[in-house]
Amino acid sequence: MALSSFIKYIYNNGTDEVIRRGKHIFTSGNIQMAQHDELAASIRFRVKDDMYATWYYVHVSHYKDEKEIMLRCNCSYNLSDICKHEAAVLFQLQQMSDRNLLGEIKTHFNQRHTTLHMKKLDLHLIRIFTSPENFQFAEEFLRNHKAVVLEAKNEKVIAEVAISDNEKHQVIIQKNKEKNFDTGCDCDDETNKPLCKHKTIVLLQLLDRHGANYFDSIRNWDREKNQLLGLYGFSLDDDLKNKFEFTYKDGKPFLRVLDPSIKRVAAANSYTSQ
């Protein structure tokens, strides 16, 4: 954003009272940065109210683009486009901008390992994590081709992307302990963004075919599945063909009984069947 854009946003969207009280909160120093993702241009603050000992969270996304910037506060104020806490945060962001604390940091990415800070497959974030050229290439590739999934289990996907007969790349996407995505590709095509075109192809294909929560559905759910089957006296070691099938809702397994002659033999637990 331009140097004065945060201030301009305050005066274009806040009432006089909101601006006055927001400036008071800012000058009182009652703003703490809670999280900052520069790559996604997203930042979150804790803000103490100017009248009560209450802390609110203000989340700002797309702060690098004055046309796209979005603010969200968890307070209940709704009398103008922004509240006093959001106004205070905008004053804070202006100060950070003046001190070059929001400037872009040139990062060199090694495609052998990059981490994506997203909890599920998200089209908007995939766009952010790759270049416009890579995204367009991936879309065009997927119109007539597909990546070959070699393995998909335990929150990990290994796929092969054949750009041509002479150019093939292996892509690995897996959830890490923080439930973000670790990604790997054997190419060196991209150093400015965490996603090369081959990773982008795989992620878009998985999102389109399986949905945002796909990696949750390929977790090792054996313990939970056995609990569900145990309600009917079965386990994963039994022949389940034409008897049961598992479906997934919000990434969790649900049991569907296919044979109406099968009845429960145990009380329901925390997982449910359908």
Residue pairs with C-beta under 8 A, 6 or more apart in sequence:
1 63
1 64
1 65
1 66
1 69
1 97
2 66
3 97
3 98
4 94
5 66
6 90
6 91
6 93
6 94
6 97
7 90
7 91
7 94
8 66
9 66
9 69
9 82
9 90
10 19
10 22
10 82
10 87
10 90
10 91
11 19
13 80
13 81
13 82
14 22
14 80
14 81
14 82
14 87
15 79
15 80
17 84
18 80
18 82
18 83
18 84
18 87
19 87
21 50
21 84
21 87
22 82
22 84
22 85
22 86
22 87
22 88
22 90
22 91
23 87
23 88
23 91
24 50
25 31
25 47
25 48
25 49
25 50
25 84
25 85
25 87
25 88
26 87
26 88
26 91
26 92
26 95
28 48
28 50
30 47
30 48
30 50
30 88
31 45
31 46
31 47
31 48
31 88
31 89
31 92
32 45
32 46
32 47
33 43
33 44
33 45
34 44
34 45
34 46
34 57
35 42
35 43
35 44
36 42
36 43
36 44
37 43
37 117
38 102
38 104
38 105
39 107
39 117
39 128
39 129
39 194
40 61
40 117
40 125
40 128
41 61
41 62
41 63
41 64
41 65
41 128
42 59
42 60
42 61
42 62
42 63
43 59
43 60
43 63
43 93
44 57
44 58
44 59
44 60
45 57
45 58
45 60
45 89
45 92
46 55
46 56
46 57
47 55
47 56
47 57
47 58
47 73
47 85
47 88
47 89
48 54
48 55
48 56
49 55
49 56
49 75
49 85
50 84
56 73
56 74
56 75
56 85
57 73
57 74
58 71
58 72
58 73
58 85
58 86
58 88
58 89
59 71
59 72
59 73
60 69
60 70
60 71
60 72
60 89
60 93
61 69
61 70
61 72
62 68
62 69
62 70
63 69
63 93
63 102
64 102
64 104
71 82
71 86
71 89
71 90
73 83
73 85
73 86
75 83
75 85
77 83
77 84
77 85
82 90
93 102
96 102
107 192
108 191
108 192
109 190
109 191
109 192
109 193
109 194
110 188
110 191
111 184
111 185
111 186
111 187
111 188
111 189
111 190
111 191
111 196
111 199
112 184
112 185
112 186
113 182
113 183
113 184
114 182
114 183
114 184
114 194
114 195
115 176
115 180
115 181
115 182
115 183
115 194
116 125
116 129
116 180
116 181
116 183
116 194
116 195
117 180
118 125
118 129
118 180
118 181
119 179
119 180
120 212
120 213
120 215
120 216
120 251
121 203
121 206
121 207
121 211
121 212
121 213
121 214
121 215
122 212
123 204
123 207
126 135
126 195
126 200
126 203
126 204
126 207
127 135
129 193
129 194
129 195
130 138
130 190
130 193
130 194
130 195
130 196
130 197
130 199
130 200
131 190
131 192
131 193
133 197
134 190
134 193
134 195
134 196
134 197
134 200
135 200
137 197
137 200
138 197
138 200
138 201
138 204
139 204
141 163
141 197
141 201
142 201
142 204
142 205
142 208
145 162
146 205
147 159
147 160
147 161
147 171
147 198
147 201
147 202
147 205
148 159
148 160
148 161
148 162
149 157
149 158
149 159
150 158
150 159
150 160
150 170
151 157
151 158
152 158
152 218
153 218
153 220
154 218
154 219
154 220
155 174
155 175
155 215
155 216
155 218
155 219
155 220
156 172
156 173
156 174
156 175
156 218
157 171
157 172
157 173
157 174
157 202
157 206
157 215
157 218
158 170
158 171
158 172
159 170
159 171
159 172
159 173
159 202
160 168
160 169
160 170
160 171
161 168
161 169
161 170
161 171
161 198
161 201
161 202
162 168
163 169
163 198
169 185
169 186
169 187
169 198
170 185
170 186
171 183
171 184
171 185
171 198
171 199
171 201
171 202
172 182
172 183
172 184
172 185
173 181
173 182
173 183
173 199
173 202
173 203
173 206
173 215
174 181
174 182
175 181
175 182
175 215
176 182
181 215
183 194
183 195
183 199
185 196
185 198
185 199
187 196
187 198
189 196
189 197
189 198
190 196
190 197
195 203
206 214
207 214
210 217
213 248
213 250
213 251
215 251
216 248
216 250
216 251
216 252
217 248
217 251
217 253
219 251
221 246
221 252
221 253
222 236
224 252
224 253
224 271
225 236
225 246
225 253
225 255
226 235
226 236
227 269
227 271
228 246
228 253
228 254
228 255
228 271
228 273
229 235
229 236
229 238
229 240
229 244
229 255
230 266
231 255
231 264
231 265
231 266
231 267
231 268
231 269
231 273
232 244
232 257
232 262
232 263
232 264
232 265
232 266
233 265
233 266
234 240
234 243
234 244
242 258
242 259
243 257
243 258
243 259
243 262
244 255
244 256
244 257
244 258
244 259
244 262
245 255
245 256
245 258
246 253
246 254
246 255
246 256
247 253
247 254
247 256
247 274
248 254
252 271
253 271
254 271
254 272
254 273
254 274
255 271
255 273
255 274
256 273
256 274
257 273
